[in-house]
Amino acid sequence: MEPDVVEIAPPLFPSGSRTRKPRKAGIPEVIDVEQYEFSNGGIANNANLVDKKNKGKSIQDGSSYDHFADVEEVVMSTTQPSWFPSSSSSRSRRRHFNRDASASSSRPRAAVEVVSSAQATFLREFKRFDTVEDFSDHHYVSKGKASKQHSRTWVKKIQSDWKILENDLPETISVRACETRMDLMRAVIVGAEGTPYHDGLFFFDIHFTDTYPSVPPMVHYHSGGLRINPNLYNCGKVCLSLLGTWNGNARERWLPHESTMLQLLVSIQALILNQKPYFNEPAYGMTKGTPSGEAHSKVYSENVFILSLRTMVYSMRKPPKHFEEFVRSHYFERAHDIVKGSNAYIEGAPVGSIVKGGVQDIEESRGSGSTKFRTEVASFMKTVVEEFVKLGVKELEANCKRSRILRFRFYIYCFVVVGWYMVITSKKSRILDAASHLTPTE
C-alpha cells in the first residue's frame, strides 16, 4: 500500500552525530526518523530491509550458495581513470571478503587491510549537502528565473531546509541546491542493501513553488524511461501522499509548519525503495503475507533488480550535472560487489539477499531465484561490466570469467533437465503406444 510518512522531529543546532541509534519501541504507523539508523549500507529498521542480527552472515547450510565459502581478495586498479579529477596520487584498495559458509557472527574476524583509492577518498570527502551555481539540466529549470523575487517566508523556509540537510543528511543521501535559483534542488539516494535496489543510484529533481511551504515541493524522478517501483512512474512522477500525489490521512500529508525536505527524502528512501516494493501498490498491499502475494512480490522484485541494473547503465552513460564524478566514483568502488552479487543471483540466491560479507540468512518462503531471473541477470551483466571497464575498473576479468562459467553451467543444467524430461516423456509415450497395441488374452 501507499507508504506511510516518515516523521522527523525538528533538529537542534548545532547538530550532533549523523548516526542515530534506533529506539526499542515498535514501529508506529507514522514512522519517526529517530528509529532509523543511518549507515553506509542505507537505512535499516526492524520492520523491513536487513535484520541486524543476520547482517553479514553467510548461508549456514550446504545449499547452492557455496560459492561464498572462500576468502576472496579483490584488488582495484592502481591506475586512475582519465575522467577523475587530479588531486592526489592514485592508490590501490584491497578488500578481504570473509565468506566462509561455516562462519558465525560470534566468530572473530581477521584484520582487514584497507588502502583507500582516489575514488574512495573522493566519496569520503564529497559533501552530503552543497550549493552550486548552475542547474541547466534540471527538470524544472523552465519554471522560474534567477531574478524572480520571493517572499521573506519562502526564503526563510528554504534556508531552514538547507540548514537541516547540511547537518542531518544520512550518508546515503546527497543534495545539491542552486544559489542563483533557490527554487531548485537535486538529490541522489543510494539503494539500501537487503533490497532489490542495492548499490544503485536514484536521482530526484525538486522544485519549490511560490506557495511553498503551504504546498509540498514538486519532485521528478530520473527514470530513464523505466518504472522500478509502483510509486515511481517511468514519466518521472513520484506518487506519495506527502507530496499530495496520493490520498492519505492527515498525518501522512504535507504539514506546512512541520514537514521538511529531509523528511521527504528519508520517506522516499525508506518507504518507497524498500525490500518488497510490490506491496506499495494499494491493490496488492492486502495480500502481503499470503502465499500468492509473496510469490508475486518475488517476481516483481526480480524484475526491479534487472531494471536497477539498467538504471545503473543509464546513470553511468548520462550522469546528472554536478554529480558526474560522484556517479563514476560510486560505481568504480562498488563494481566488484555488484558483479559478485549478480554472480550469487545467477547461482540461485534470491534477490535482495546480498549484504556486505555474503548472503544473509534466507527466509524459507523466499526460496531461490527463478530461472528467468537468473538468465536475465547473466545476460545483462555483460553490458554492466562493459560500463565498469569504461570507468577504469580493473581486475574484473576473473569475475567476468566466473560469470561466464556460471552462465555456461546454468545452461548445461537446463539442457540436461530438458533432455531428461524429453527422454522420460518419449519412453513413456512408447510404452503407452505399445500397450495400446497389445491384444488382451482370454
Long-range contacts (C-beta under 8 A, 24 or more apart in sequence): 1-279, 1-280, 1-281, 1-282, 1-285, 1-286, 2-231, 2-239, 2-240, 2-241, 2-246, 2-247, 2-248, 2-252, 2-280, 2-282, 2-285, 3-231, 3-240, 3-267, 3-271, 3-272, 3-274, 3-280, 4-29, 4-30, 4-31, 4-252, 4-271, 5-30, 5-31, 5-241, 5-242, 5-248, 5-251, 5-252, 5-253, 5-263, 5-267, 5-271, 6-30, 6-31, 6-32, 6-33, 6-36, 6-263, 6-266, 6-267, 6-270, 6-271, 7-31, 7-32, 7-33, 7-251, 7-263, 8-32, 8-33, 8-260, 8-262, 8-263, 8-266, 9-33, 9-34, 11-164, 11-167, 11-168, 13-163, 13-167, 14-167, 15-167, 15-168, 18-168, 18-169, 18-170, 18-171, 22-46, 29-251, 30-251, 30-252, 31-270, 31-271, 33-262, 33-263, 33-266, 36-266, 36-270, 38-170, 38-171, 38-172, 39-171, 39-172, 40-171, 40-172, 41-172, 41-192, 41-193, 41-194, 41-355, 41-356, 42-172, 42-190, 42-191, 42-192, 42-193, 42-194, 42-195, 42-198, 42-269, 43-170, 43-172, 43-192, 43-266, 43-269, 43-270, 44-192, 44-194, 45-270, 48-270, 48-274, 48-275, 48-276, 49-192, 49-193, 49-194, 49-195, 49-274, 49-275, 50-192, 50-193, 50-194, 50-355, 50-360, 51-360, 51-361, 53-105, 54-360, 54-361, 55-355, 55-356, 55-357, 55-360, 56-105, 56-355, 56-356, 56-357, 56-358, 56-360, 57-103, 57-104, 57-105, 57-357, 57-358, 57-360, 57-361, 58-99, 58-100, 58-101, 58-103, 58-357, 58-358, 58-359, 59-101, 59-358, 59-359, 59-361, 59-362, 60-101, 60-102, 60-361, 62-101, 63-348, 64-347, 64-348, 64-368, 65-101, 65-344, 65-347, 65-348, 65-349, 65-359, 66-101, 67-343, 67-344, 67-347, 68-99, 68-100, 68-101, 68-344, 68-358, 68-359, 69-99, 69-100, 69-101, 69-102, 70-99, 70-100, 71-96, 71-97, 71-98, 71-99, 71-100, 72-96, 72-97, 72-99, 72-340, 74-336, 74-395, 75-394, 75-395, 76-117, 76-332, 76-333, 76-336, 76-393, 76-394, 76-395, 77-392, 77-393, 77-394, 77-395, 79-392, 79-394, 80-118, 80-392, 81-328, 81-332, 81-391, 81-392, 82-392, 83-324, 83-325, 83-328, 83-391, 83-392, 84-118, 84-119, 84-122, 84-325, 84-328, 84-329, 84-392, 85-122, 85-325, 87-118, 88-118, 88-121, 89-118, 90-117, 90-118, 91-115, 91-116, 91-117, 91-118, 92-117, 93-117, 93-120, 93-333, 95-336, 97-340, 97-357, 97-358, 98-357, 99-357, 99-358, 117-332, 117-333, 119-328, 119-329, 119-332, 119-333, 120-329, 120-333, 122-325, 122-326, 122-329, 123-326, 123-329, 123-330, 123-333, 126-174, 126-326, 126-329, 127-174, 128-165, 128-166, 128-169, 128-170, 128-171, 128-173, 128-174, 128-175, 129-162, 129-165, 129-166, 129-169, 129-174, 129-175, 129-176, 129-177, 130-175, 130-176, 130-177, 131-162, 131-176, 131-177, 131-178, 131-179, 132-176, 132-177, 132-178, 132-179, 132-322, 133-178, 133-179, 133-180, 134-178, 134-180, 134-321, 135-178, 135-181, 135-184, 135-186, 135-321, 135-322, 136-321, 137-320, 137-321, 138-178, 138-181, 138-184, 138-186, 138-205, 138-321, 139-205, 139-207, 139-220, 139-222, 139-236, 140-183, 140-184, 140-205, 140-206, 140-207, 140-218, 140-220, 141-181, 141-184, 143-183, 143-207, 143-209, 144-181, 144-183, 146-180, 146-181, 148-183, 150-182, 150-183, 150-210, 151-210, 154-208, 154-210, 154-212, 154-213, 155-182, 157-212, 157-213, 158-182, 158-183, 158-208, 158-212, 160-260, 161-260, 161-261, 161-262, 164-260, 164-261, 164-262, 165-261, 165-262, 168-262, 169-262, 169-265, 170-266, 172-269, 173-265, 173-266, 173-269, 174-323, 174-326, 175-261, 175-265, 176-322, 176-323, 182-208, 183-207, 183-208, 183-209, 184-208, 185-217, 185-261, 186-320, 186-321, 186-322, 186-323, 187-265, 188-320, 188-323, 188-326, 189-265, 189-268, 189-269, 189-273, 190-330, 191-273, 191-308, 192-269, 192-273, 193-354, 193-355, 193-356, 194-275, 194-352, 194-353, 194-354, 194-355, 194-360, 195-273, 195-274, 195-275, 195-352, 196-275, 196-277, 196-301, 196-302, 196-304, 196-305, 196-308, 196-351, 196-352, 197-228, 197-273, 197-304, 197-305, 197-308, 198-341, 198-352, 198-354, 199-312, 199-334, 199-337, 199-338, 199-341, 200-308, 200-311, 200-312, 201-311, 201-312, 201-315, 201-327, 201-330, 201-331, 202-273, 202-311, 203-315, 203-320, 203-323, 204-238, 204-265, 204-268, 206-261, 213-254, 213-256, 213-257, 213-259, 214-256, 215-244, 215-254, 215-256, 216-242, 216-243, 216-244, 216-254, 216-259, 216-264, 217-243, 217-261, 217-264, 218-243, 219-243, 219-264, 222-315, 222-320, 224-310, 224-311, 224-314, 224-315, 226-307, 226-310, 226-311, 226-314, 227-307, 228-277, 228-304, 228-307, 228-308, 228-311, 229-272, 229-273, 229-277, 229-280, 229-304, 230-277, 230-278, 230-280, 230-281, 231-272, 231-277, 231-280, 232-272, 238-268, 238-272, 240-267, 240-268, 240-272, 242-267, 275-301, 275-352, 276-301, 277-301, 277-304, 294-365, 294-366, 298-350, 298-351, 298-366, 298-367, 298-370, 299-370, 301-351, 301-352, 302-351, 302-369, 302-370, 302-372, 302-373, 303-373, 304-351, 305-345, 305-351, 305-352, 305-373, 305-377, 306-373, 306-376, 306-377, 306-380, 309-342, 309-377, 309-380, 309-381, 309-384, 310-380, 312-338, 312-384, 312-387, 313-383, 313-384, 313-387, 316-387, 316-390, 316-391, 317-387, 328-391, 331-387, 331-388, 331-391, 332-388, 332-391, 332-392, 332-393, 335-388, 335-391, 335-393, 335-396, 336-393, 336-395, 336-396, 336-399, 338-384, 338-388, 339-381, 339-384, 339-385, 339-388, 339-396, 339-399, 339-400, 339-403, 340-399, 342-377, 342-381, 342-384, 342-403, 343-399, 343-402, 343-403, 343-406, 345-369, 345-373, 345-374, 345-377, 346-374, 346-377, 346-378, 346-403, 346-406, 346-407, 346-410, 347-374, 347-406, 348-374, 371-414, 374-410, 375-410, 378-403, 378-406, 378-407, 378-410
